[in-house]
C-alpha cells in the first residue's frame, strides 16, 4: 500500500498543478478576450477571421483559433472543464494518499468526479451541436471517453461506499 500512496502523492501534485495552470489559462483567456472586445489594449491579434492570444508580456502566440463567438465560448468552456476535471482528479488521488482509505470524504470525492464526468461531457456535446457545429465529432469522441471514465469512477465509488460500510461495522464491533 506504501507504493500506492507514493504514486498517488506524485499524481496528486501533478494534477493539482495542471488544474491551477488550466484555471489561470481560462481566466487569462477570458480577460484578454473581454479587453479586446471592449476596445482596450489586449495581447491579442485578429486577422482574416482568426485570432492569436499571446503569452503575457510577449508577442509569442499562446492560443489560436477562429474569431467567432461560438469558438471562443467553447474554447473557454472546455479549458474551464478541464480545470475542473483535473482538480477533481487530484481530489481522487488525494483519497489514495490517506492512511484510512474508506472514508466519507473519499466517497464524496469519487462521487463528484463521476457525476462531473457523466454530466459535463453531455452538456458540452449538446452545446457543440447547438452552437459550434465544426467540432461536434471531436467533442463527441472526447465526451465518450469522459463518460467511460465516469462509469469506472461510479464503480469505484460504489466499492468505496461498501468498504466504508464494512469498515464502520468493523469499528463498531471492536
C-alpha positions in Angstrom: 0.0 0.0 0.0 3.0 2.3 0.5 3.8 2.3 -3.2 0.1 3.3 -3.9 0.5 6.2 -1.6 3.7 7.3 -3.2 2.3 7.2 -6.7 -1.0 8.9 -5.6 1.1 11.6 -3.9 3.0 12.3 -7.1 -0.1 12.2 -9.2 -2.0 14.4 -6.7 0.6 17.2 -7.1 0.9 16.9 -10.9 -2.8 17.1 -11.4 -3.3 19.8 -8.9 -0.6 22.0 -10.6 -2.1 21.2 -14.0 -5.6 22.2 -12.7 -4.2 25.5 -11.5 -2.5 26.2 -14.8 -5.8 25.5 -16.6 -7.7 27.9 -14.2 -5.1 30.6 -14.9 -5.4 29.9 -18.7 -9.2 30.2 -18.6 -9.1 33.4 -16.6 -6.3 34.9 -18.7 -8.1 34.0 -22.0 -11.4 35.4 -20.7 -9.8 38.6 -19.6 -7.9 39.1 -22.9 -11.0 38.4 -25.0 -13.1 40.8 -22.9 -10.3 43.5 -23.1 -10.1 43.1 -26.8 -13.9 43.2 -27.3 -14.1 46.4 -25.2 -11.5 48.1 -27.4 -8.8 48.2 -24.7 -5.2 47.2 -25.4 -5.0 43.5 -25.2 -2.4 40.9 -26.0 -4.5 39.6 -28.9 -4.4 39.9 -32.7 -7.3 39.2 -35.1 -6.7 38.8 -38.8 -8.7 37.1 -41.5 -11.3 35.7 -39.1 -8.6 34.1 -36.9 -7.2 35.2 -33.6 -3.9 34.8 -31.7 -3.7 35.3 -28.0 -0.2 36.0 -26.9 1.7 34.8 -23.8 1.7 37.5 -21.2 4.1 40.3 -21.9 5.3 38.8 -25.2 4.2 38.5 -28.8 4.6 34.8 -28.9 1.3 33.0 -29.8 -0.3 31.1 -26.9 -3.8 30.2 -28.2 -5.0 30.2 -31.8 -8.4 29.8 -33.3 -11.4 31.1 -35.3 -12.5 34.5 -34.2 -16.2 33.7 -33.7 -18.3 33.9 -30.6 -19.1 30.2 -30.7 -15.4 29.1 -30.9 -14.3 31.5 -28.2 -17.1 30.4 -25.9 -16.5 26.7 -26.5 -12.7 27.1 -26.0 -13.1 28.9 -22.7 -15.7 26.4 -21.5 -13.5 23.4 -22.5 -10.5 24.9 -20.8 -12.6 25.5 -17.7 -14.0 22.0 -17.8 -10.5 20.5 -17.9 -9.5 22.7 -14.9 -12.4 21.2 -13.0 -11.7 17.7 -14.3 -8.0 17.9 -13.2 -9.0 19.4 -9.8 -11.5 16.6 -9.1 -9.0 14.0 -10.3 -6.4 15.4 -7.9 -9.0 15.0 -5.2 -9.4 11.4 -6.2 -5.6 10.9 -5.9 -5.8 12.7 -2.6 -8.1 9.9 -1.4 -5.5 7.3 -2.1 -2.9 9.3 -0.2 -4.7 8.8 3.1 -3.8 6.1 5.6 -7.5 5.3 6.0 -8.8 4.6 2.5 -12.6 4.2 3.1 -13.9 7.5 4.4 -16.9 9.6 3.7 -14.7 12.3 2.2 -13.2 9.7 -0.2 -16.7 8.6 -1.3 -17.7 12.2 -1.8 -14.6 12.9 -3.9 -15.3 9.9 -6.1 -19.0 10.8 -6.4 -18.2 14.3 -7.5 -15.7 13.0 -10.0 -18.1 10.5 -11.6 -21.1 12.9 -11.6 -19.0 15.5 -13.4 -17.7 13.0 -15.9 -21.2 11.8 -16.7 -22.9 15.2 -16.9 -20.5 17.8 -18.2 -19.5 16.0 -21.4 -23.2 15.5 -22.3 -23.8 19.2 -21.7 -20.7 20.1 -23.8 -21.9 17.9 -26.6 -25.3 19.4 -26.6 -23.8 22.9 -26.6 -21.5 21.9 -29.5 -24.4 20.6 -31.5 -26.4 23.8 -30.9 -23.7 26.4 -31.2 -20.4 25.1 -32.7 -21.0 22.5 -35.4 -17.4 22.4 -36.6 -16.1 20.3 -33.7 -19.1 18.0 -32.9 -17.2 14.8 -34.0 -14.2 15.7 -31.9 -16.3 16.7 -28.8 -18.4 13.5 -29.2 -15.2 11.4 -29.1 -13.9 13.2 -26.1 -17.3 13.1 -24.4 -17.5 9.3 -24.9 -14.1 8.9 -23.2 -15.2 11.0 -20.3 -18.4 9.0 -19.9 -16.3 5.8 -19.8 -14.1 7.4 -17.1 -17.3 8.4 -15.2 -18.6 4.9 -15.3 -15.4 3.5 -13.9 -15.4 6.2 -11.2 -19.0 5.2 -10.5 -18.0 1.6 -9.9 -15.1 2.8 -7.7 -17.4 5.0 -5.7 -19.8 2.0 -5.1 -16.9 -0.1 -3.9 -15.7 2.7 -1.6 -19.3 3.1 -0.2 -19.4 -0.7 0.5 -15.9 -0.5 2.0 -16.9 2.4 4.2 -20.0 0.4 5.5 -17.9 -2.6 6.2 -15.2 -0.5 7.9 -17.8 1.3 10.1 -19.3 -2.1 11.1 -15.9 -3.4 12.0 -15.1 -0.3 14.0 -18.4 -0.7 15.9 -17.6 -4.4 16.8 -14.2 -3.5 18.2 
